[in-house]
């Protein structure tokens, strides 16, 4: 197992260095943000600038961002099979890193210090201090965070209630890491009020979903577990302390405690990932991206939604650019544009869950629990988003 991980690391390192070299040698394409027009009279020819439209501003912002080297963009430009192989190796490394990091924090005794940063969350949900470091890691990588949680559960630091509740929280916190990158470019085009509504709804839905999960976990699920399994340990079992004592060297102890968890997670990950890749290769997800939005021709949405939502299925930027075009010609108000984008995120999110999140859920939780948790997390997120969409529509005059 150790040799396999070393080989995968070497393959990833060589691929990264090759990609960086190619990206550095490639000259950036030029981009113009303003369109210059000349006056008809040649004698009084004066260059004038035309204020770019909202859509042009968004395109210019995306083009400006694309000039800089981006690891994710470089990865997307790889051919299909090398890209998927690279992503698989990367995912295995993330999961391995999470498992090893969880054991390093436990064996070294540092876990209690990292847990202080997430103390309000772990205290409210009675989740145990082992969840704290995973919540911090969730802002960088959900795969790392979830594998940390599973490693802590295998060591007896978390029970099943705490594990599943923490996985829900990680899915919410991971969204916080991605949304802020869209605030400034979209805000400069849609205006302050529309941007505040758009991202206010998203952040509020995530925040109150976290509070709901913590309260249900602490007061409902825990009470039900106490009645159904009165002899079961709801908190981390005290008799596990003896097994957690270090009997070997530091790194040898970390590896021996991580090996079984790593093997199980990778065994679950590989077939799930291969199935998703084959489905993508034969166009399943492209068909899904085209078919699903057309199934939701909601009567209360303006007809422009039939253009914006399919564009949003590709990325939030594409949806925002499509909406900006309609804002420019006056056929759509800012309130309607925000509503369409929010409804579009409801419709297109399940596609991203199946394509990207499901392999990780299955890897860290197993086939049955992984599918149930992926679907449950998506349903719960949609419910809270609908609540705040309705609230936004009612208060925005």
WOQUIFEN-V240133 format. One record per residue. N is the residue number from 0. RES is the residue in one letter. PSI is psi as a letter, one per 40 degrees, with the letter a starting at -180 (* if undefined). OMEGA is omega in whole degrees, 0 to 359 (* if undefined). Layout:
# WOQUIFEN-V240133
n=N res=RES psi=PSI omega=OMEGA
n=N res=RES psi=PSI omega=OMEGA
This chain:
# WOQUIFEN-V240133
n=0 res=X psi=d omega=181
n=1 res=X psi=d omega=180
n=2 res=X psi=d omega=179
n=3 res=X psi=d omega=181
n=4 res=X psi=d omega=179
n=5 res=X psi=d omega=179
n=6 res=X psi=d omega=179
n=7 res=X psi=d omega=178
n=8 res=X psi=d omega=179
n=9 res=X psi=d omega=177
n=10 res=X psi=d omega=179
n=11 res=X psi=d omega=182
n=12 res=X psi=d omega=179
n=13 res=X psi=d omega=180
n=14 res=X psi=d omega=180
n=15 res=X psi=d omega=181
n=16 res=X psi=d omega=178
n=17 res=X psi=d omega=181
n=18 res=X psi=d omega=180
n=19 res=X psi=d omega=179
n=20 res=X psi=d omega=178
n=21 res=X psi=d omega=183
n=22 res=X psi=d omega=182
n=23 res=X psi=d omega=182
n=24 res=X psi=e omega=183
n=25 res=X psi=h omega=181
n=26 res=X psi=h omega=179
n=27 res=X psi=i omega=178
n=28 res=X psi=i omega=180
n=29 res=X psi=i omega=182
n=30 res=X psi=h omega=178
n=31 res=X psi=h omega=182
n=32 res=X psi=e omega=182
n=33 res=X psi=i omega=178
n=34 res=X psi=h omega=183
n=35 res=X psi=h omega=179
n=36 res=X psi=i omega=177
n=37 res=X psi=i omega=177
n=38 res=X psi=i omega=184
n=39 res=X psi=d omega=182
n=40 res=X psi=h omega=184
n=41 res=X psi=d omega=182
n=42 res=X psi=d omega=181
n=43 res=X psi=f omega=182
n=44 res=X psi=h omega=180
n=45 res=X psi=h omega=177
n=46 res=X psi=h omega=176
n=47 res=X psi=i omega=180
n=48 res=X psi=i omega=178
n=49 res=X psi=h omega=179
n=50 res=X psi=h omega=181
n=51 res=X psi=i omega=178
n=52 res=X psi=i omega=179
n=53 res=X psi=d omega=181
n=54 res=X psi=d omega=179
n=55 res=X psi=d omega=177
n=56 res=X psi=d omega=179
n=57 res=X psi=d omega=178
n=58 res=X psi=d omega=179
n=59 res=X psi=d omega=179
n=60 res=X psi=d omega=179
n=61 res=X psi=d omega=179
n=62 res=X psi=d omega=178
n=63 res=X psi=d omega=178
n=64 res=X psi=d omega=183
n=65 res=X psi=e omega=177
n=66 res=X psi=d omega=181
n=67 res=X psi=i omega=179
n=68 res=X psi=h omega=179
n=69 res=X psi=h omega=180
n=70 res=X psi=d omega=181
n=71 res=X psi=d omega=181
n=72 res=X psi=d omega=177
n=73 res=X psi=d omega=181
n=74 res=X psi=d omega=179
n=75 res=X psi=d omega=183
n=76 res=X psi=e omega=177
n=77 res=X psi=i omega=173
n=78 res=X psi=i omega=191
n=79 res=X psi=d omega=186
n=80 res=X psi=d omega=174
n=81 res=X psi=d omega=180
n=82 res=X psi=d omega=181
n=83 res=X psi=d omega=176
n=84 res=X psi=d omega=178
n=85 res=X psi=d omega=181
n=86 res=X psi=d omega=178
n=87 res=X psi=d omega=178
n=88 res=X psi=d omega=180
n=89 res=X psi=d omega=180
n=90 res=X psi=d omega=177
n=91 res=X psi=d omega=179
n=92 res=X psi=d omega=178
n=93 res=X psi=d omega=180
n=94 res=X psi=d omega=179
n=95 res=X psi=d omega=179
n=96 res=X psi=d omega=179
n=97 res=X psi=d omega=180
n=98 res=X psi=d omega=181
n=99 res=X psi=d omega=180
n=100 res=X psi=d omega=178
n=101 res=X psi=d omega=180
n=102 res=X psi=d omega=177
n=103 res=X psi=d omega=180
n=104 res=X psi=d omega=181
n=105 res=X psi=d omega=184
n=106 res=X psi=d omega=181
n=107 res=X psi=e omega=182
n=108 res=X psi=e omega=182
n=109 res=X psi=e omega=187
n=110 res=X psi=d omega=183
n=111 res=X psi=d omega=179
n=112 res=X psi=d omega=177
n=113 res=X psi=d omega=182
n=114 res=X psi=d omega=181
n=115 res=X psi=d omega=182
n=116 res=X psi=d omega=180
n=117 res=X psi=e omega=185
n=118 res=X psi=d omega=180
n=119 res=X psi=d omega=182
n=120 res=X psi=d omega=182
n=121 res=X psi=d omega=180
n=122 res=X psi=d omega=182
n=123 res=X psi=d omega=181
n=124 res=X psi=e omega=183
n=125 res=X psi=f omega=187
n=126 res=X psi=e omega=182
n=127 res=X psi=i omega=186
n=128 res=X psi=e omega=180
n=129 res=X psi=d omega=178
n=130 res=X psi=d omega=186
n=131 res=X psi=d omega=179
n=132 res=X psi=d omega=179
n=133 res=X psi=d omega=179
n=134 res=X psi=d omega=177
n=135 res=X psi=d omega=179
n=136 res=X psi=d omega=183
n=137 res=X psi=d omega=179
n=138 res=X psi=d omega=178
n=139 res=X psi=d omega=183
n=140 res=X psi=h omega=177
n=141 res=X psi=d omega=179
n=142 res=X psi=d omega=178
n=143 res=X psi=d omega=182
n=144 res=X psi=d omega=182
n=145 res=X psi=d omega=178
n=146 res=X psi=d omega=174
n=147 res=X psi=d omega=180
n=148 res=X psi=d omega=180
n=149 res=X psi=d omega=178
n=150 res=X psi=d omega=178
n=151 res=X psi=d omega=177
n=152 res=X psi=d omega=178
n=153 res=X psi=d omega=180
n=154 res=X psi=e omega=179
n=155 res=X psi=e omega=179
n=156 res=X psi=d omega=179
n=157 res=X psi=i omega=172
n=158 res=X psi=a omega=184
n=159 res=X psi=d omega=179
n=160 res=X psi=d omega=181
n=161 res=X psi=d omega=179
n=162 res=X psi=d omega=184
n=163 res=X psi=d omega=177
n=164 res=X psi=d omega=181
n=165 res=X psi=d omega=177
n=166 res=X psi=d omega=175
n=167 res=X psi=d omega=181
n=168 res=X psi=d omega=179
n=169 res=X psi=d omega=179
n=170 res=X psi=d omega=178
n=171 res=X psi=d omega=183
n=172 res=X psi=d omega=180
n=173 res=X psi=d omega=179
n=174 res=X psi=d omega=180
n=175 res=X psi=d omega=183
n=176 res=X psi=d omega=185
n=177 res=X psi=d omega=186
n=178 res=X psi=d omega=184
n=179 res=X psi=d omega=181
n=180 res=X psi=e omega=181
n=181 res=X psi=e omega=189
n=182 res=X psi=d omega=186
n=183 res=X psi=d omega=181
n=184 res=X psi=d omega=180
n=185 res=X psi=d omega=180
n=186 res=X psi=d omega=180
n=187 res=X psi=e omega=183
n=188 res=X psi=d omega=185
n=189 res=X psi=e omega=182
n=190 res=X psi=i omega=186
n=191 res=X psi=d omega=185
n=192 res=X psi=d omega=181
n=193 res=X psi=d omega=179
n=194 res=X psi=d omega=178
n=195 res=X psi=d omega=179
n=196 res=X psi=d omega=183
n=197 res=X psi=d omega=183
n=198 res=X psi=d omega=175
n=199 res=X psi=d omega=177
n=200 res=X psi=d omega=182
n=201 res=X psi=d omega=182
n=202 res=X psi=d omega=179
n=203 res=X psi=d omega=179
n=204 res=X psi=d omega=180
n=205 res=X psi=d omega=183
n=206 res=X psi=d omega=183
n=207 res=X psi=d omega=173
n=208 res=X psi=d omega=178
n=209 res=X psi=d omega=179
n=210 res=X psi=d omega=180
n=211 res=X psi=d omega=181
n=212 res=X psi=d omega=181
n=213 res=X psi=d omega=182
n=214 res=X psi=d omega=179
n=215 res=X psi=d omega=180
n=216 res=X psi=d omega=185
n=217 res=X psi=d omega=190
n=218 res=X psi=d omega=184
n=219 res=X psi=d omega=183
n=220 res=X psi=d omega=181
n=221 res=X psi=d omega=178
n=222 res=X psi=d omega=177
n=223 res=X psi=d omega=179
n=224 res=X psi=d omega=178
n=225 res=X psi=d omega=182
n=226 res=X psi=d omega=184
n=227 res=X psi=d omega=181
n=228 res=X psi=g omega=185
n=229 res=X psi=d omega=182
n=230 res=X psi=e omega=184
n=231 res=X psi=i omega=178
n=232 res=X psi=h omega=180
n=233 res=X psi=d omega=177
n=234 res=X psi=i omega=180
n=235 res=X psi=h omega=185
n=236 res=X psi=h omega=183
n=237 res=X psi=d omega=181
n=238 res=X psi=e omega=178
n=239 res=X psi=e omega=183
n=240 res=X psi=d omega=181
n=241 res=X psi=d omega=181
n=242 res=X psi=e omega=181
n=243 res=X psi=e omega=180
n=244 res=X psi=h omega=182
n=245 res=X psi=h omega=179
n=246 res=X psi=e omega=181
n=247 res=X psi=a omega=174
n=248 res=X psi=i omega=186
n=249 res=X psi=d omega=184
n=250 res=X psi=d omega=177
n=251 res=X psi=d omega=177
n=252 res=X psi=d omega=179
n=253 res=X psi=d omega=182
n=254 res=X psi=d omega=182
n=255 res=X psi=d omega=179
n=256 res=X psi=d omega=184
n=257 res=X psi=d omega=192
n=258 res=X psi=d omega=183
n=259 res=X psi=d omega=179
n=260 res=X psi=d omega=180
n=261 res=X psi=d omega=181
n=262 res=X psi=d omega=181
n=263 res=X psi=d omega=182
n=264 res=X psi=d omega=181
n=265 res=X psi=d omega=177
n=266 res=X psi=d omega=178
n=267 res=X psi=d omega=186
n=268 res=X psi=d omega=190
n=269 res=X psi=d omega=182
n=270 res=X psi=d omega=179
n=271 res=X psi=d omega=180
n=272 res=X psi=d omega=181
n=273 res=X psi=d omega=179
n=274 res=X psi=d omega=179
n=275 res=X psi=d omega=181
n=276 res=X psi=d omega=178
n=277 res=X psi=d omega=178
n=278 res=X psi=d omega=179
n=279 res=X psi=d omega=182
n=280 res=X psi=d omega=180
n=281 res=X psi=e omega=171
n=282 res=X psi=e omega=183
n=283 res=X psi=d omega=184
n=284 res=X psi=d omega=175
n=285 res=X psi=d omega=176
n=286 res=X psi=d omega=180
n=287 res=X psi=d omega=179
n=288 res=X psi=d omega=179
n=289 res=X psi=d omega=187
n=290 res=X psi=d omega=187
n=291 res=X psi=d omega=179
n=292 res=X psi=d omega=181
n=293 res=X psi=e omega=179
n=294 res=X psi=e omega=184
n=295 res=X psi=g omega=175
n=296 res=X psi=g omega=185
n=297 res=X psi=h omega=186
n=298 res=X psi=d omega=183
n=299 res=X psi=e omega=179
n=300 res=X psi=i omega=176
n=301 res=X psi=i omega=181
n=302 res=X psi=d omega=180
n=303 res=X psi=e omega=180
n=304 res=X psi=d omega=181
n=305 res=X psi=e omega=176
n=306 res=X psi=d omega=187
n=307 res=X psi=d omega=186
n=308 res=X psi=d omega=175
n=309 res=X psi=d omega=176
n=310 res=X psi=d omega=180
n=311 res=X psi=d omega=177
n=312 res=X psi=d omega=178
n=313 res=X psi=d omega=177
n=314 res=X psi=i omega=179
n=315 res=X psi=d omega=178
n=316 res=X psi=d omega=180
n=317 res=X psi=d omega=178
n=318 res=X psi=d omega=180
n=319 res=X psi=d omega=178
n=320 res=X psi=d omega=178
n=321 res=X psi=d omega=179
n=322 res=X psi=d omega=180
n=323 res=X psi=d omega=177
n=324 res=X psi=d omega=179
n=325 res=X psi=d omega=175
n=326 res=X psi=d omega=181
n=327 res=X psi=d omega=182
n=328 res=X psi=e omega=174
n=329 res=X psi=e omega=181
n=330 res=X psi=e omega=182
n=331 res=X psi=h omega=176
n=332 res=X psi=i omega=179
n=333 res=X psi=d omega=179
n=334 res=X psi=d omega=179
n=335 res=X psi=d omega=180
n=336 res=X psi=d omega=179
n=337 res=X psi=d omega=179
n=338 res=X psi=d omega=181
n=339 res=X psi=d omega=181
n=340 res=X psi=d omega=179
n=341 res=X psi=d omega=177
n=342 res=X psi=d omega=178
n=343 res=X psi=d omega=178
n=344 res=X psi=d omega=176
n=345 res=X psi=d omega=185
n=346 res=X psi=d omega=186
n=347 res=X psi=e omega=182
n=348 res=X psi=d omega=179
n=349 res=X psi=d omega=178
n=350 res=X psi=d omega=179
n=351 res=X psi=d omega=179
n=352 res=X psi=d omega=181
n=353 res=X psi=d omega=187
n=354 res=X psi=d omega=189
n=355 res=X psi=d omega=189
n=356 res=X psi=d omega=186
n=357 res=X psi=d omega=179
n=358 res=X psi=d omega=180
n=359 res=X psi=d omega=178
n=360 res=X psi=d omega=181
n=361 res=X psi=d omega=181
n=362 res=X psi=d omega=187
n=363 res=X psi=d omega=185
n=364 res=X psi=e omega=185
n=365 res=X psi=i omega=186
n=366 res=X psi=d omega=185
n=367 res=X psi=d omega=181
n=368 res=X psi=d omega=180
n=369 res=X psi=d omega=179
n=370 res=X psi=d omega=180
n=371 res=X psi=d omega=181
n=372 res=X psi=d omega=179
n=373 res=X psi=d omega=180
n=374 res=X psi=d omega=182
n=375 res=X psi=d omega=179
n=376 res=X psi=d omega=180
n=377 res=X psi=d omega=180
n=378 res=X psi=d omega=181
n=379 res=X psi=d omega=179
n=380 res=X psi=d omega=180
n=381 res=X psi=d omega=180
n=382 res=X psi=d omega=181
n=383 res=X psi=d omega=178
n=384 res=X psi=d omega=178
n=385 res=X psi=d omega=180
n=386 res=X psi=d omega=184
n=387 res=X psi=d omega=172
n=388 res=X psi=d omega=178
n=389 res=X psi=d omega=179
n=390 res=X psi=d omega=179
n=391 res=X psi=d omega=183
n=392 res=X psi=d omega=183
n=393 res=X psi=d omega=184
n=394 res=X psi=e omega=182
n=395 res=X psi=h omega=181
n=396 res=X psi=* omega=*
